[in-house]
Amino acid sequence: MLFIDPSSHDIGRSTTSAPAAFTPSVRWGMALDAEDFQLSPTASSEEFSFHVLGSGSRLLASYWDLRSRIFCEEQHLFEDSDRDELDARAYPIVALSHSHARAGEAVGVVRIVELSPRVWQGGRLGVDADFRRHNQIGKGLIWKAVTTAHGWGCDRFLATVQRQNVPFFRRLHWRSLEQLDIRGISHHLMEADLSYYRPSLERRPIAQAA
């Protein structure tokens, strides 16, 4: 089972943390409601942008490093590595910072994978600890993940979400399908409303980044 949600600070930092800081999202002091994403299909701004990585991307090393830091060193969900068999066919997505100090660095991660024809799932959503006050990143990663898969023919997009974050995902037009217990933590299997997430024009890489 994928973890989209033991992830980034207020999205799944612990079993008791609520996503309060995600409501509303803030882009350098300007309130950003979920509806605003429909006006900005890329979810990008002057500070951050979101990118699907191909197999030869120079950003793959930082993608894997950030995943390891979040899910192994910080969250302790995995001992040595958070990689699994799905990574061989998953598409990595990163959030890039455009600030002067860390320009060009991956500061957020998520992956998408086609589980069966036209059925996709998102997982390993996380944000660098130094950037968790920029609430746009978590929303932008979700937006990029779903709209990208939708543009590649997705009919259903699923994710496992920690229970305390279900209201946040519902505000982003997701619905709960069932409750799950994963590693002793309560989750919901949720599905995105694809009528809200317009298909992206992102080109599908020929080969996934393994």
C-alpha atoms as one frame of an Amber mdcrd trajectory, in Angstrom:
protein
   0.000   0.000   0.000   1.296   3.451  -0.881   1.726   6.255   1.582   0.766
   9.530  -0.001   0.401  10.898   3.437   2.987  10.138   6.119   4.710  13.060
   4.537   5.184  16.705   5.051   4.671  18.498   8.336   0.988  19.376   8.521
   0.072  16.727   5.975   0.707  13.635   8.015   3.547  14.549  10.345   2.036
  12.436  13.099  -1.178  10.664  13.978  -2.294  13.688  15.962  -1.236  16.570
  13.735  -4.095  18.296  11.947  -3.694  20.054   8.592  -4.545  23.439  10.081
  -1.676  25.242   8.397  -2.962  24.102   5.023  -6.191  26.098   5.415  -5.957
  28.385   3.632  -2.790  27.815   1.700  -0.462  30.787   1.694   1.718  31.941
  -1.176   3.981  34.518   0.434   1.156  36.056   2.442  -1.567  35.768  -0.193
  -4.421  33.404   0.600  -4.796  30.655  -1.975  -7.993  28.618  -1.870  -8.370
  25.239  -3.540 -10.533  26.808  -6.253  -7.607  28.971  -7.364  -5.858  25.884
  -8.743  -8.476  25.700 -11.473  -7.157  29.049 -12.672  -3.538  27.848 -12.561
  -3.262  24.350 -14.069   0.472  24.110 -13.382   0.079  25.207  -9.737   3.426
  26.978 -10.198   4.450  30.401  -8.913   7.499  32.649  -8.939   8.839  30.656
  -5.977   8.049  27.042  -6.921   7.383  24.852  -9.933   6.480  21.186 -10.340
   8.093  18.711 -12.742   7.844  15.086 -13.857  11.329  13.542 -13.970  12.559
  11.406 -16.847  15.010   8.544 -16.446  18.028  10.749 -17.132  17.087  13.734
 -15.008  19.841  15.297 -12.919  17.227  15.782 -10.183  16.708  12.072  -9.531
  19.473  11.955  -6.922  17.851  14.715  -4.879  14.436  13.085  -5.355  15.651
   9.829  -3.798  17.595  11.657  -1.103  14.594  13.733  -0.012  12.359  10.665
   0.073  14.885   8.855   2.269  15.234  11.785   4.644  11.465  12.128   5.087
  10.333   8.509   5.244  13.361   6.823   6.809  15.260   9.363   8.912  12.366
  11.604   9.970   9.197   9.513   9.855  10.898   6.161  10.597   8.360   4.380
   8.419  11.154   2.378   6.786  14.508   1.278   8.150  17.031   1.421   5.332
  15.105   2.458   2.237  11.590   3.519   1.284  11.951   2.190  -2.248   9.715
  -0.678  -3.345   8.750  -2.653  -6.435   6.414   0.098  -7.641   9.318   2.508
  -8.103  10.455   0.532 -11.157   7.386   1.792 -13.042   6.473   4.932 -11.114
   6.968   8.486 -12.367   8.777  10.771  -9.898   7.560  14.350  -9.511   9.459
  17.109  -7.714   8.765  20.617  -6.523  11.633  22.963  -7.370  12.542  26.056
  -5.417  13.421  29.209  -7.330  14.759  31.092  -4.322  18.323  32.347  -4.497
  19.590  30.211  -1.612  18.389  26.848  -2.952  17.435  27.593  -6.532  17.001
  24.495  -8.638  16.779  22.104  -5.680  14.047  19.544  -5.171  12.120  20.623
  -2.082   9.074  18.369  -2.475   8.391  14.899  -3.881   5.568  12.610  -4.935
   5.277   9.642  -7.272   2.493   8.394  -9.526   2.079   4.868 -10.840  -0.421
   3.144 -13.113  -1.661   0.180 -11.066  -3.787  -1.229 -13.876  -4.965   0.188
 -17.202  -6.292   3.730 -16.568  -6.135   3.332 -12.759  -3.416   5.426 -11.101
  -2.237   5.961  -7.552  -0.124   8.627  -5.870   2.373   8.048  -3.080   5.457
   9.173  -1.190   4.265  12.765  -0.874   6.707  14.853   1.129   8.163  18.347
   1.552  11.643  19.362   2.728  11.609  20.430   6.382  12.953  23.878   5.521
  10.025  24.578   3.180   7.019  23.394   5.126   5.804  26.900   5.813   5.195
  27.258   2.058   1.868  25.480   2.018   1.566  25.812  -1.739   4.030  22.955
  -2.184   1.836  20.171  -0.822  -1.179  21.321  -2.814   0.923  21.832  -5.908
   2.359  18.319  -5.728  -1.125  16.832  -5.426  -2.348  18.974  -8.303   0.600
  18.041 -10.513   0.224  14.337  -9.718  -3.486  14.101 -10.505  -3.594  16.376
 -13.541  -0.572  14.617 -15.060  -2.105  11.156 -14.695  -5.412  12.515 -15.988
  -3.670  13.773 -19.106  -2.179  10.311 -19.630  -5.578   8.624 -19.746  -6.320
   8.089 -16.066  -9.945   7.188 -15.283  -9.404   6.786 -11.528  -6.776   8.316
  -9.244  -6.372   6.864  -5.734  -4.265   7.569  -2.651  -4.045   6.461   0.962
  -4.443   9.415   3.318  -3.990   9.605   7.087  -7.276  10.022   8.873  -6.631
  13.517  10.235  -5.948  14.789   6.723  -9.126  13.480   5.129 -10.930  16.863
   5.494  -8.044  18.573   3.681  -8.259  16.175   0.748 -12.026  16.518   0.673
 -11.591  20.266   0.215  -9.422  19.432  -2.775 -12.268  17.359  -4.272 -11.408
  13.876  -3.032 -13.799  11.333  -1.502 -13.170   8.561   0.997 -13.786   4.998
  -0.200 -12.833   2.959   2.866 -10.824   3.043   6.091  -7.525   1.178   6.327
  -4.985   0.391   9.035  -1.429   0.781   7.723   1.493   0.141  10.058  -0.803
   0.836  12.994  -1.925   4.218  11.628  -5.497   4.875  10.505  -5.801   5.823
   6.829  -8.527   6.312   4.266  -8.354   5.093   0.714  -9.442   8.161  -1.240
 -10.264   8.984  -4.852  -9.819  12.287  -6.673 -12.694  13.898  -8.558 -11.195
  14.023 -12.044 -13.819  16.467 -13.257 -12.090  19.031 -11.016  -8.514  18.160
 -12.041  -8.287  19.156 -15.671  -5.959  16.967 -17.798  -2.422  18.269 -18.087
  -0.587  18.573 -21.400   2.511  17.028 -19.778   4.160  14.579 -22.177   4.559
  11.063 -20.824   8.247  10.039 -20.670   9.182   7.097 -22.846  10.842   5.311
 -19.936  10.092   5.668 -16.241  12.840   6.642 -13.813  13.729   3.462 -11.939
